[in-house]
């Protein structure tokens, strides 16, 4: 009986080390754009809010994501090469046997800033105030060069700006991927009931 609760560290390390090595290679490849960071979406929209988002290279194009059944969901593919955010909040409602709960992630509070690199948001709807500089609208989406991972199909509408500042940003999103998302004051909560960011 005493043996059942023990960890066999040698066996554990033999399994862990190869998995860690492969994971590191894949993460590095995704960050460098060698491997695409695509995934099947849940089909459920979630909410993102930030008091302020400012940075370099902002792109827009049309696209689709697919859920587990293969259903295509139209989205606005929004790309950000490098940005800083204040007052970031992400919330998702989840149905559980004990009722609806809210998963809530926060960062960039009390003077801290969230650092973002090479982020792509598959957006369903958005609101906010924007100041854009170096704007190009109506550009072929396949030629967008601000955020290569956010390019759209050839011959479709695209837009980009060299720099941007957004305030009071409210997004309904289907998916988010990023090479780097650094939250110095990460907060993660699960709350009973509906407690969305907006």
Secondary structure, 3 states (H helix, E strand, C coil): CCCCCCCCHHHHHHHHHHHHHHHHHHHHHHHCCCCCCCCCECCCCEEEEEEEEEEEEEEEEEEEEEECCCCEEEEEEEEEEEEEEECEEEEEEEEECCEEEEEEEEECCCCCCEEEEEEEEEEEEEEEEEEEECCEEEEEHHHCCCCHHHCCCCCCEEEEEEEEEEEEEEEEEEEEEEEEEECCCCEEEEEECCCCCC
